[in-house]
Amino acid sequence: MKSKLENYFIKELGFDPRILEISDSVLRQAKKNFATIDLIREYNQLKVINAMRDNNLSDTHFNGTTGYGYDDRGRDVLDYIYKDVFKAEDALVRHQIISGTHALAICLFGNLRPGDELLSVVGKPYDTLEEVIGIRGDGGGSLKEFGISYNQVELLEDGTVDYDSIAKSICQKTKMVLIQRSRGYDWRSSLTIEEIQKIINIVKNTNNDILVFVDNCYGEFTQDKEPVEVGADLIAGSLIKNPGGGIAPTGGYIAGRRLYVEKSAYRLTAPGLGKNIGCSLGNNRSMLQGLFFAPHVVSESLKGAIFCAGMMERLGFDVSPRSAEQRGDIVQAIKFGDPESLITFCQGIQEGSPVDSYVTPEPSDMPGYENQVIMAAGAFIQGASIELSADGPIKPPYIAYMQGGLVFEHTKLGVMVSIQRMLEKGLIQI
């Protein structure tokens, strides 16, 4: 069977045999890491199934509601299941939350008040939050316009957390500390649960009343714990990333302490209404089924990221994380050093996609981003970054950020197509 597969790669798909040799070597080296991922996947899978069992999930919960959505039992059970999976006091899971940035904004505006300070302890947040906070842009109702100040603790030169400066940066006005778990568009490592716990301990020992808020995007189910379990007061993320499992068509979640989730719910709807309204329009089943598949899908994404890191390492590129490093999210960064290599890599990922493989992505202006960005995503759900995608801002040092992959084989194919196209253009040598 192996020879038949190799023959298919070479004769049907047109790959240089040397790429297959590197691929085989990378996969042999990755076996130990893959085995660790499988253990984490099984633990998280059992955790999700048990949360569904404990809440007596039934097919009657898949029925949708319209209008105000009063007495939507499926919506309520979805909240209960997320609450249990993330070990939280409460959760808010809604298809009306349209993105990770939207979920984060709901938490920020719901829990901060004029005169408060938001402190990011891992440097600058992801690009799309800059206008929400008021770091960039003309306003439009940013935190800054509402009299909420912002400060940040810069990362150290090696991209790691400056733990020593966290307590020193907390002042009397500091109401919320923001921890971005994933790397964003920065050359830094994603945070492990252990590192998040260390930050939380520093913050709480300085002032226990400060709300610790974790941007959990891209990090769900990559380890055997979630941030709430190590002291986070509030977490948020997108359902077209990890927890949606590639099935949820849209949506986001918020989980944590009941008071902070309630305030967030008031921001999503209106004070006094909160979680009590919001029709599900038949989305309950896909959101629940997506969560069911999420631990397995995340493990496939992690394996694909390890494969990508191993392949690019062999070709001489700087990658973060390295193929053997521990991971706190599903994102793989590759530093190319020139725009043509970055663009060719992303175009190869697009070419290897099951959807829109004939499309050639080009850099363009994108809402919420300061620089032009190239985005490759041949996805069944538009913008779903739990499906294989690769993107990056067109600015030095020209880094591609690859994430997702519902099945490992898709990521393997996409990475190999990218390498083949780079080889044909003379951008790499084997």
C-alpha positions as CSV (number, residue, x, y, z in Angstrom):
1,M,0.0,0.0,0.0
2,K,2.9,2.4,0.8
3,S,4.3,2.0,-2.7
4,K,0.9,2.6,-4.2
5,L,0.5,5.8,-2.1
6,E,4.0,7.0,-3.1
7,N,3.2,6.3,-6.7
8,Y,0.0,8.4,-6.4
9,F,2.0,11.3,-4.9
10,I,4.5,11.2,-7.7
11,K,2.5,10.3,-10.8
12,E,-0.9,11.6,-10.0
13,L,-0.1,14.7,-7.9
14,G,3.3,15.5,-9.5
15,F,5.5,15.7,-6.4
16,D,9.2,15.6,-6.5
17,P,10.3,12.3,-4.9
18,R,12.7,14.1,-2.7
19,I,9.8,15.8,-1.0
20,L,8.3,12.4,-0.1
21,E,11.7,11.3,1.3
22,I,11.7,14.3,3.7
23,S,8.1,13.7,4.6
24,D,8.7,10.1,5.6
25,S,11.7,11.1,7.7
26,V,9.7,13.9,9.4
27,L,6.8,11.5,10.2
28,R,9.1,8.9,11.7
29,Q,10.6,11.6,14.0
30,A,7.1,12.8,15.0
31,K,5.8,9.5,16.3
32,K,6.5,10.3,20.0
33,N,4.8,13.7,19.8
34,F,1.8,12.2,17.9
35,A,1.4,9.7,20.7
36,T,1.3,12.4,23.3
37,I,-1.3,14.3,21.3
38,D,-3.4,11.1,21.1
39,L,-3.5,10.9,24.9
40,I,-4.6,14.5,25.3
41,R,-7.2,14.0,22.6
42,E,-8.7,11.0,24.4
43,Y,-8.8,12.8,27.7
44,N,-10.5,15.8,26.2
45,Q,-12.9,13.6,24.2
46,L,-14.1,11.8,27.3
47,K,-14.5,15.2,29.1
48,V,-16.8,16.4,26.3
49,I,-18.8,13.2,26.2
50,N,-19.3,13.2,29.9
51,A,-20.4,16.8,30.0
52,M,-23.1,15.9,27.4
53,R,-24.1,12.8,29.4
54,D,-24.3,14.7,32.7
55,N,-26.6,17.3,31.1
56,N,-28.9,14.6,29.6
57,L,-28.4,15.8,26.1
58,S,-31.3,14.7,23.9
59,D,-32.3,15.1,20.3
60,T,-35.1,17.3,21.5
61,H,-32.4,19.9,22.3
62,F,-31.6,20.1,18.6
63,N,-34.9,21.9,17.8
64,G,-34.6,25.6,17.1
65,T,-36.5,28.6,18.2
66,T,-37.4,31.9,16.6
67,G,-38.2,35.4,17.7
68,Y,-37.1,36.1,21.3
69,G,-36.1,32.5,21.8
70,Y,-37.8,32.1,25.2
71,D,-37.6,28.6,26.8
72,D,-34.9,27.4,24.3
73,R,-33.8,24.3,26.1
74,G,-31.2,23.4,23.6
75,R,-29.6,26.8,23.9
76,D,-29.5,26.5,27.7
77,V,-28.1,22.9,27.6
78,L,-25.4,24.1,25.2
79,D,-24.4,26.7,27.9
80,Y,-24.4,24.0,30.6
81,I,-22.2,21.7,28.6
82,Y,-19.7,24.4,27.8
83,K,-19.7,25.4,31.5
84,D,-18.8,21.8,32.5
85,V,-16.2,21.2,29.8
86,F,-14.3,24.4,30.7
87,K,-14.9,23.9,34.5
88,A,-16.6,27.3,34.8
89,E,-19.4,28.6,36.9
90,D,-21.3,29.7,33.8
91,A,-21.1,30.0,30.0
92,L,-22.6,31.9,27.1
93,V,-22.6,30.2,23.7
94,R,-24.4,31.9,20.9
95,H,-24.4,31.8,17.1
96,Q,-25.1,35.6,17.3
97,I,-21.4,36.0,18.4
98,I,-19.8,36.3,14.9
99,S,-16.1,36.0,15.6
100,G,-13.4,35.7,18.3
101,T,-12.9,39.4,18.2
102,H,-16.6,39.9,18.8
103,A,-16.6,37.6,21.8
104,L,-13.6,39.4,23.2
105,A,-15.2,42.8,22.6
106,I,-18.4,41.7,24.4
107,C,-16.3,40.7,27.5
108,L,-14.3,43.9,27.4
109,F,-17.2,46.3,27.1
110,G,-19.4,44.2,29.4
111,N,-16.9,44.2,32.3
112,L,-14.9,47.5,32.0
113,R,-16.2,50.9,33.0
114,P,-15.0,54.5,32.5
115,G,-11.9,55.1,34.6
116,D,-10.8,51.5,34.5
117,E,-7.6,50.3,33.0
118,L,-7.1,47.3,30.8
119,L,-3.6,45.8,31.1
120,S,-2.2,43.3,28.5
121,V,0.6,41.3,30.0
122,V,1.8,39.6,26.9
123,G,2.6,42.6,24.7
124,K,0.3,44.0,21.9
125,P,-2.9,42.1,21.4
126,Y,-4.0,40.6,18.0
127,D,-4.5,43.2,15.3
128,T,-8.3,43.1,15.2
129,L,-8.4,44.2,18.9
130,E,-6.4,47.3,18.3
131,E,-9.4,49.3,17.1
132,V,-11.6,47.8,19.8
133,I,-9.2,49.1,22.5
134,G,-8.4,52.4,20.7
135,I,-4.7,51.8,20.0
136,R,-5.4,52.4,16.3
137,G,-8.2,53.8,14.2
138,D,-10.5,56.8,14.4
139,G,-12.7,55.6,17.2
140,G,-16.1,54.2,16.4
141,G,-16.9,53.5,20.0
142,S,-13.6,52.1,21.2
143,L,-12.7,51.5,24.9
144,K,-10.6,54.6,24.7
145,E,-13.6,56.7,23.7
146,F,-15.5,55.4,26.8
147,G,-12.7,56.6,29.1
148,I,-11.1,53.2,29.6
149,S,-7.3,53.4,29.5
150,Y,-4.9,50.8,28.2
151,N,-1.4,49.7,29.1
152,Q,0.8,46.7,28.2
153,V,3.7,44.7,29.5
154,E,6.1,44.2,26.6
155,L,7.5,40.8,26.0
156,L,11.2,40.1,26.5
157,E,13.6,40.2,23.5
158,D,13.3,36.5,23.1
159,G,9.5,36.7,22.9
160,T,8.8,35.3,26.3
161,V,6.7,36.8,29.1
162,D,8.3,39.4,31.3
163,Y,7.0,38.0,34.6
164,D,9.1,40.4,36.7
165,S,7.3,43.4,35.2
166,I,3.7,42.2,35.6
167,A,3.2,43.2,39.3
168,K,5.1,46.5,38.8
169,S,2.7,47.4,35.9
170,I,-0.5,46.9,38.0
171,C,-1.9,50.1,39.4
172,Q,-4.9,51.2,41.3
173,K,-6.9,51.7,38.1
174,T,-6.2,48.2,36.7
175,K,-9.5,46.4,36.5
176,M,-8.7,43.7,34.0
177,V,-5.6,41.8,32.9
178,L,-5.7,40.4,29.4
179,I,-3.8,37.3,28.5
180,Q,-3.7,36.3,24.8
181,R,-2.9,32.6,24.7
182,S,-2.1,32.4,21.0
183,R,0.7,34.2,19.2
184,G,-1.4,36.4,17.0
185,Y,0.8,38.0,14.3
186,D,3.8,38.0,16.5
187,W,7.0,35.9,16.6
188,R,6.4,34.6,20.0
189,S,5.4,31.3,21.5
190,S,1.8,30.6,22.4
191,L,1.3,30.3,26.1
192,T,1.0,26.9,27.8
193,I,-1.5,26.4,30.6
194,E,1.5,26.3,33.0
195,E,2.6,29.8,31.9
196,I,-0.9,31.1,32.1
197,Q,-1.2,29.8,35.6
198,K,2.1,31.6,36.6
199,I,0.8,34.9,35.2
200,I,-2.5,34.5,37.1
201,N,-0.7,33.7,40.3
202,I,1.3,36.9,40.0
203,V,-1.8,39.0,39.3
204,K,-3.9,37.6,42.0
205,N,-1.1,37.9,44.6
206,T,-0.8,41.6,43.7
207,N,-4.6,42.3,43.7
208,N,-7.1,39.4,44.0
209,D,-9.9,41.7,42.8
210,I,-8.5,42.1,39.3
211,L,-10.4,40.2,36.6
212,V,-8.1,37.9,34.6
213,F,-9.4,37.5,31.1
214,V,-7.9,35.0,28.7
215,D,-8.3,35.2,25.0
216,N,-8.5,31.4,24.4
217,C,-8.7,31.5,20.6
218,Y,-6.8,28.7,19.0
219,G,-5.9,27.1,22.3
220,E,-8.9,25.0,23.3
221,F,-8.2,21.3,23.7
222,T,-4.5,21.6,22.9
223,Q,-3.7,20.5,26.5
224,D,-5.5,18.6,29.2
225,K,-6.6,21.8,31.1
226,E,-8.3,25.0,30.2
227,P,-7.4,28.5,31.7
228,V,-10.4,28.6,34.1
229,E,-9.0,25.5,35.8
230,V,-5.9,27.5,36.7
231,G,-7.6,30.6,38.0
232,A,-8.8,32.6,34.9
233,D,-12.0,34.6,35.7
234,L,-13.2,34.7,32.1
235,I,-12.3,33.2,28.8
236,A,-13.7,33.6,25.3
237,G,-13.2,32.2,21.8
238,S,-14.7,31.5,18.4
239,L,-16.7,28.4,17.3
240,I,-15.2,28.6,13.8
241,K,-11.9,27.8,15.5
242,N,-11.2,24.9,17.8
243,P,-14.4,24.2,19.8
244,G,-16.7,24.3,16.7
245,G,-14.9,21.2,15.4
246,G,-15.4,22.4,11.8
247,I,-19.1,21.8,12.0
248,A,-20.5,24.9,13.8
249,P,-21.4,27.3,11.0
250,T,-20.7,30.4,13.2
251,G,-20.7,31.5,16.8
252,G,-18.6,32.2,19.8
253,Y,-18.5,31.3,23.5
254,I,-17.7,33.0,26.8
255,A,-17.1,31.1,30.1
256,G,-15.9,31.8,33.6
257,R,-17.2,33.2,36.8
258,R,-21.0,33.8,36.8
259,L,-20.9,37.5,37.5
260,Y,-18.6,38.3,34.6
261,V,-20.4,36.0,32.2
262,E,-23.7,37.7,33.2
263,K,-22.2,41.2,32.5
264,S,-21.0,40.0,29.1
265,A,-24.5,38.6,28.3
266,Y,-26.0,42.0,29.2
267,R,-23.6,43.6,26.6
268,L,-24.5,41.0,23.9
269,T,-28.3,41.7,24.4
270,A,-29.3,44.3,26.9
271,P,-29.2,44.9,30.7
272,G,-32.0,42.8,32.3
273,L,-32.3,40.5,29.4
274,G,-28.9,38.8,29.2
275,K,-28.9,35.1,28.5
276,N,-32.7,34.8,28.7
277,I,-33.3,35.6,25.1
278,G,-31.8,34.8,21.7
279,C,-33.3,32.4,19.4
280,S,-31.2,29.5,18.1
281,L,-32.7,29.2,14.6
282,G,-31.9,25.5,14.4
283,N,-28.1,25.9,15.1
284,N,-28.0,23.9,18.4
285,R,-27.3,20.6,16.7
286,S,-24.3,21.8,14.7
287,M,-22.9,23.7,17.6
288,L,-23.2,20.6,19.9
289,Q,-22.0,18.2,17.3
290,G,-19.0,20.5,16.5
291,L,-18.0,20.4,20.2
292,F,-18.3,16.6,20.2
293,F,-15.8,16.4,17.3
294,A,-13.5,19.2,18.6
295,P,-11.0,17.3,20.6
296,H,-10.3,14.9,17.7
297,V,-10.2,17.8,15.1
298,V,-7.8,19.8,17.3
299,S,-5.5,16.7,17.6
300,E,-5.5,16.4,13.8
301,S,-4.6,20.1,13.5
302,L,-1.7,19.7,16.0
303,K,-0.3,16.8,14.1
304,G,-0.5,18.8,10.9
305,A,1.3,21.8,12.6
306,I,4.1,19.4,13.7
307,F,4.5,18.0,10.2
308,C,4.7,21.5,8.8
309,A,7.3,22.6,11.3
310,G,9.4,19.5,10.6
311,M,9.2,19.9,6.8
312,M,10.2,23.6,6.9
313,E,12.9,23.0,9.5
314,R,14.5,20.5,7.1
315,L,14.4,23.1,4.3
316,G,16.3,25.6,6.5
317,F,13.5,27.9,7.6
318,D,13.1,29.3,11.1
319,V,9.8,28.1,12.6
320,S,7.9,28.7,15.8
321,P,7.2,26.5,17.6
322,R,9.9,24.0,16.6
323,S,8.6,20.5,15.6
324,A,9.5,19.0,19.0
325,E,8.3,21.8,21.2
326,Q,5.3,21.8,23.5
327,R,2.3,23.6,21.9
328,G,-0.3,25.9,23.5
329,D,-2.3,26.5,20.3
330,I,-2.8,25.1,16.8
331,V,-0.8,27.9,15.0
332,Q,2.4,27.2,13.2
333,A,4.6,30.2,12.2
334,I,7.2,30.1,9.4
335,K,9.6,32.9,8.9
336,F,10.4,33.3,5.1
337,G,12.4,36.5,5.0
338,D,11.0,37.6,1.6
339,P,7.5,38.3,0.3
340,E,7.6,35.9,-2.7
341,S,8.2,32.9,-0.5
342,L,5.4,33.9,1.9
343,I,3.0,34.4,-0.9
344,T,4.0,31.2,-2.7
345,F,3.5,29.2,0.5
346,C,0.1,30.6,1.1
347,Q,-0.9,30.0,-2.5
348,G,0.2,26.4,-2.2
349,I,-2.0,25.9,0.9
350,Q,-4.9,27.2,-1.1
351,E,-4.1,25.0,-4.1
352,G,-4.2,21.9,-1.8
353,S,-7.6,22.8,-0.4
354,P,-10.8,20.8,-1.2
355,V,-12.7,24.1,-1.7
356,D,-11.6,26.9,-4.1
357,S,-8.4,25.1,-5.0
358,Y,-8.4,26.9,-8.3
359,V,-8.3,30.3,-6.6
360,T,-5.0,32.2,-6.3
361,P,-4.9,34.4,-3.2
362,E,-3.1,37.7,-3.5
363,P,-2.2,40.3,-0.8
364,S,-4.9,42.8,-0.1
365,D,-6.3,45.3,2.4
366,M,-8.4,43.6,5.1
367,P,-10.8,45.3,7.6
368,G,-9.1,45.4,11.0
369,Y,-5.5,45.0,9.8
370,E,-2.9,47.7,9.4
371,N,-0.9,46.0,6.6
372,Q,-2.0,44.2,3.5
373,V,-2.6,40.5,4.3
374,I,-2.5,37.4,2.2
375,M,-5.1,34.8,3.3
376,A,-5.4,31.3,2.0
377,A,-8.4,29.3,3.1
378,G,-10.3,26.8,1.0
379,A,-12.9,26.1,3.7
380,F,-16.3,24.6,3.9
381,I,-17.2,27.4,6.4
382,Q,-16.0,30.9,5.4
383,G,-13.1,32.1,7.5
384,A,-13.0,28.9,9.7
385,S,-9.5,28.8,10.9
386,I,-10.0,25.3,12.4
387,E,-10.0,24.3,8.7
388,L,-6.6,24.5,7.1
389,S,-5.6,28.1,6.3
390,A,-2.5,30.2,6.1
391,D,-2.1,33.9,6.2
392,G,0.3,36.6,7.0
393,P,0.9,40.4,6.8
394,I,3.0,41.6,4.0
395,K,5.7,43.1,6.1
396,P,9.2,42.1,7.2
397,P,10.3,39.5,8.3
398,Y,7.5,38.0,6.1
399,I,6.0,35.3,8.4
400,A,3.2,32.9,7.4
401,Y,0.9,31.7,10.1
402,M,-0.6,28.3,9.3
403,Q,-3.4,26.8,11.4
404,G,-6.1,24.2,11.4
405,G,-6.8,21.1,9.4
406,L,-9.8,19.0,10.0
407,V,-7.9,15.9,9.0
408,F,-4.1,15.4,9.1
409,E,-4.0,14.3,5.4
410,H,-5.3,17.6,4.2
411,T,-2.5,19.5,6.0
412,K,0.1,17.1,4.8
413,L,-1.0,17.6,1.2
414,G,-1.3,21.4,1.5
415,V,2.2,21.7,3.0
416,M,3.7,19.5,0.3
417,V,2.0,21.4,-2.5
418,S,3.5,24.6,-1.1
419,I,7.0,23.1,-1.0
420,Q,6.6,21.8,-4.5
421,R,5.6,25.2,-5.8
422,M,8.5,26.9,-4.0
423,L,10.9,24.3,-5.4
424,E,9.6,25.0,-9.0
425,K,10.2,28.7,-8.5
426,G,13.7,28.2,-7.3
427,L,12.8,29.6,-3.8
428,I,14.2,26.5,-2.1
429,Q,16.8,23.8,-2.7
430,I,16.6,20.2,-1.7
